[in-house]
Amino acid sequence: MTEFPAAGSVPSAPAPPPAPTAPQRAQPTASARNASPDDLARAQRILTVISDSYSTKMVGQDSLRSSLLIALIAGGHILLESVPGLAKTTAASTLADTVKASFKRIQCTPDLLPSDITGSQIYDAATGTFRTVLGPVHANFVLLDEINRSSAKTQSAMLEAMQERQTTIGGEVHPLPKPFLVIATQNPIEQEGTYELPEAQMDRFLLKEIVEYPSPAEEFEILGRVDSGVLNPDRHVPGVISLEDVQDLQDVASRVYIDPAIRNYIVQLAYVTRNPAPYIGEERARFIKYGASPRASIAFLQASRALALLNGRTHVLPEDIRALRHLVLRHRVLLTFEADAEGVRSEEIIDQIFASVPTP
């Protein structure tokens, strides 16, 4: 059995800033900004309504539901990957239906142009001027179906929208609505006519969820719902919460407390992905091509707050970070071709990295 070196040499988090001197005005304490029990109760009521509405159409897929809610609460984007037919599109549209918000679905194809997503300027002969027609990305919920079927040029058009929350059309900047959530899907087994997502775009996704097959009991229930008409495409879940409710959830989540020790834990984990050899051994470290960027640390910070809120807490636990390890890192810890040839999965390497860093 491989002995892992101690992780004590990982740089610790920066020291807190000095206390303000007398002439300076003191900043509010952390406790003044923390979510209160009343905030938590209000958030739980909203989450219960969302979950109940979501379950009227979706069977099982609890992990997928949690991942979608974490992305929504944290204000990030999510990439869903699975073989066809596992209700990725249904899950995304059902979540969007529960919120009284705008929803657009974009079916990605090789001939899809950037302007088909962001919008374009059209000449109006009656007035002799150009008018801007906004594309489908200008919606609260945007479903990009089979994103890896769009060309690299079209994929790059999403970078500004996902990161900057705006698009530029004809030199004019158009802000996207709030909240803004991109749910992208991709099929890993049918690669003909696809374009692999570049690392820069993968990093923009807060989470990457691998959707699994349903259990026999869940599949039996799916057949029953098909017969009852619940899963008919033209049957939508009525909107049960408002955009203000979503923004309220995001506000409460931003005030969930994270102890400095857990922040340091996140920093240590990110450090080990970039310097793995002393911690997981040379034999396994050779499989890592690139470690996680600082976006991974930010993702852990934001997603762990959302997960704590989902679990009814106003503070983050180390267990929240561990629970998110695959969602946050599987698309950020890039492996070598050698790892792929030997059948080494990123989840295995991530588990070894977590085992090498002491839990606070």
Solvent accessible surface area in square Angstrom, and as a share of the most:
residue,aa,sasa,rsa
1,M,225,1.01
2,T,82,0.48
3,E,149,0.67
4,F,66,0.27
5,P,61,0.38
6,A,89,0.69
7,A,5,0.04
8,G,73,0.71
9,S,89,0.57
10,V,8,0.05
11,P,70,0.44
12,S,83,0.54
13,A,34,0.27
14,P,121,0.76
15,A,89,0.69
16,P,116,0.73
17,P,117,0.73
18,P,126,0.79
19,A,88,0.68
20,P,67,0.42
21,T,88,0.51
22,A,102,0.79
23,P,127,0.80
24,Q,113,0.50
25,R,217,0.79
26,A,72,0.56
27,Q,141,0.63
28,P,81,0.51
29,T,91,0.53
30,A,49,0.38
31,S,83,0.54
32,A,76,0.59
33,R,130,0.47
34,N,47,0.24
35,A,9,0.07
36,S,44,0.29
37,P,110,0.69
38,D,109,0.57
39,D,17,0.09
40,L,33,0.16
41,A,46,0.36
42,R,82,0.30
43,A,2,0.01
44,Q,54,0.24
45,R,150,0.55
46,I,18,0.09
47,L,9,0.04
48,T,75,0.43
49,V,62,0.36
50,I,1,0.00
51,S,27,0.18
52,D,87,0.45
53,S,11,0.07
54,Y,4,0.02
55,S,42,0.27
56,T,77,0.45
57,K,21,0.09
58,M,11,0.05
59,V,15,0.09
60,G,23,0.22
61,Q,29,0.13
62,D,86,0.45
63,S,72,0.47
64,L,2,0.01
65,R,57,0.21
66,S,44,0.28
67,S,1,0.01
68,L,1,0.00
69,L,6,0.03
70,I,3,0.02
71,A,0,0.00
72,L,2,0.01
73,I,2,0.01
74,A,22,0.17
75,G,21,0.20
76,G,8,0.08
77,H,4,0.02
78,I,0,0.00
79,L,0,0.00
80,L,0,0.00
81,E,25,0.11
82,S,5,0.03
83,V,33,0.19
84,P,81,0.51
85,G,76,0.73
86,L,15,0.07
87,A,38,0.30
88,K,21,0.09
89,T,44,0.26
90,T,46,0.27
91,A,0,0.00
92,A,0,0.00
93,S,28,0.18
94,T,1,0.01
95,L,2,0.01
96,A,3,0.02
97,D,31,0.16
98,T,0,0.00
99,V,4,0.02
100,K,132,0.56
101,A,30,0.24
102,S,50,0.33
103,F,59,0.25
104,K,94,0.40
105,R,123,0.45
106,I,10,0.05
107,Q,70,0.31
108,C,2,0.01
109,T,50,0.29
110,P,70,0.44
111,D,113,0.59
112,L,26,0.13
113,L,105,0.52
114,P,33,0.21
115,S,48,0.31
116,D,66,0.34
117,I,2,0.01
118,T,19,0.11
119,G,8,0.08
120,S,43,0.28
121,Q,72,0.32
122,I,78,0.40
123,Y,118,0.45
124,D,40,0.21
125,A,86,0.67
126,A,99,0.77
127,T,92,0.53
128,G,42,0.40
129,T,74,0.43
130,F,131,0.54
131,R,131,0.48
132,T,44,0.26
133,V,56,0.32
134,L,86,0.43
135,G,12,0.12
136,P,39,0.24
137,V,0,0.00
138,H,30,0.14
139,A,0,0.00
140,N,7,0.04
141,F,1,0.00
142,V,1,0.00
143,L,0,0.00
144,L,1,0.01
145,D,10,0.05
146,E,48,0.22
147,I,2,0.01
148,N,9,0.05
149,R,39,0.14
150,S,2,0.01
151,S,25,0.16
152,A,64,0.50
153,K,150,0.64
154,T,1,0.01
155,Q,2,0.01
156,S,58,0.38
157,A,21,0.16
158,M,2,0.01
159,L,41,0.20
160,E,59,0.26
161,A,0,0.00
162,M,5,0.02
163,Q,79,0.35
164,E,101,0.45
165,R,86,0.31
166,Q,53,0.24
167,T,1,0.00
168,T,67,0.39
169,I,10,0.05
170,G,60,0.58
171,G,69,0.66
172,E,92,0.41
173,V,85,0.49
174,H,34,0.15
175,P,106,0.67
176,L,10,0.05
177,P,46,0.29
178,K,156,0.66
179,P,8,0.05
180,F,7,0.03
181,L,4,0.02
182,V,0,0.00
183,I,0,0.00
184,A,0,0.00
185,T,2,0.01
186,Q,21,0.10
187,N,10,0.05
188,P,54,0.34
189,I,113,0.57
190,E,89,0.40
191,Q,101,0.45
192,E,153,0.68
193,G,44,0.42
194,T,28,0.17
195,Y,89,0.34
196,E,161,0.72
197,L,12,0.06
198,P,58,0.36
199,E,104,0.47
200,A,50,0.39
201,Q,0,0.00
202,M,27,0.12
203,D,19,0.10
204,R,54,0.20
205,F,0,0.00
206,L,11,0.05
207,L,0,0.00
208,K,22,0.10
209,E,10,0.05
210,I,48,0.24
211,V,8,0.04
212,E,114,0.51
213,Y,156,0.59
214,P,30,0.19
215,S,49,0.31
216,P,119,0.75
217,A,79,0.61
218,E,53,0.24
219,E,90,0.40
220,F,160,0.67
221,E,74,0.33
222,I,50,0.26
223,L,110,0.55
224,G,40,0.39
225,R,50,0.18
226,V,83,0.48
227,D,130,0.67
228,S,71,0.46
229,G,12,0.12
230,V,34,0.20
231,L,49,0.24
232,N,69,0.36
233,P,122,0.77
234,D,119,0.62
235,R,124,0.45
236,H,122,0.55
237,V,15,0.09
238,P,100,0.63
239,G,29,0.28
240,V,61,0.35
241,I,7,0.04
242,S,35,0.23
243,L,45,0.22
244,E,119,0.53
245,D,45,0.23
246,V,0,0.00
247,Q,73,0.33
248,D,36,0.19
249,L,1,0.01
250,Q,43,0.19
251,D,69,0.36
252,V,1,0.00
253,A,4,0.03
254,S,64,0.41
255,R,63,0.23
256,V,1,0.00
257,Y,77,0.29
258,I,3,0.02
259,D,55,0.28
260,P,86,0.54
261,A,48,0.37
262,I,10,0.05
263,R,99,0.36
264,N,32,0.17
265,Y,2,0.01
266,I,6,0.03
267,V,59,0.34
268,Q,31,0.14
269,L,1,0.01
270,A,8,0.06
271,Y,64,0.24
272,V,0,0.00
273,T,1,0.00
274,R,107,0.39
275,N,60,0.31
276,P,18,0.11
277,A,29,0.23
278,P,71,0.44
279,Y,5,0.02
280,I,0,0.00
281,G,16,0.16
282,E,129,0.58
283,E,109,0.49
284,R,55,0.20
285,A,10,0.08
286,R,88,0.32
287,F,3,0.01
288,I,20,0.10
289,K,106,0.45
290,Y,131,0.50
291,G,23,0.22
292,A,2,0.01
293,S,37,0.24
294,P,90,0.56
295,R,76,0.28
296,A,1,0.00
297,S,25,0.16
298,I,88,0.45
299,A,2,0.02
300,F,4,0.02
301,L,43,0.21
302,Q,71,0.32
303,A,0,0.00
304,S,0,0.00
305,R,42,0.15
306,A,0,0.00
307,L,21,0.11
308,A,0,0.00
309,L,0,0.00
310,L,39,0.19
311,N,86,0.44
312,G,29,0.27
313,R,47,0.17
314,T,33,0.19
315,H,79,0.35
316,V,6,0.03
317,L,62,0.31
318,P,19,0.12
319,E,105,0.47
320,D,3,0.02
321,I,0,0.00
322,R,84,0.31
323,A,64,0.50
324,L,1,0.01
325,R,55,0.20
326,H,45,0.20
327,L,23,0.11
328,V,0,0.00
329,L,2,0.01
330,R,38,0.14
331,H,5,0.02
332,R,15,0.05
333,V,2,0.01
334,L,43,0.22
335,L,43,0.21
336,T,35,0.20
337,F,182,0.76
338,E,76,0.34
339,A,0,0.00
340,D,114,0.59
341,A,90,0.70
342,E,97,0.44
343,G,54,0.52
344,V,17,0.10
345,R,137,0.50
346,S,18,0.12
347,E,19,0.08
348,E,69,0.31
349,I,0,0.00
350,I,0,0.00
351,D,56,0.29
352,Q,49,0.22
353,I,0,0.00
354,F,2,0.01
355,A,73,0.57
356,S,10,0.07
357,V,4,0.02
358,P,88,0.55
359,T,69,0.40
360,P,77,0.48
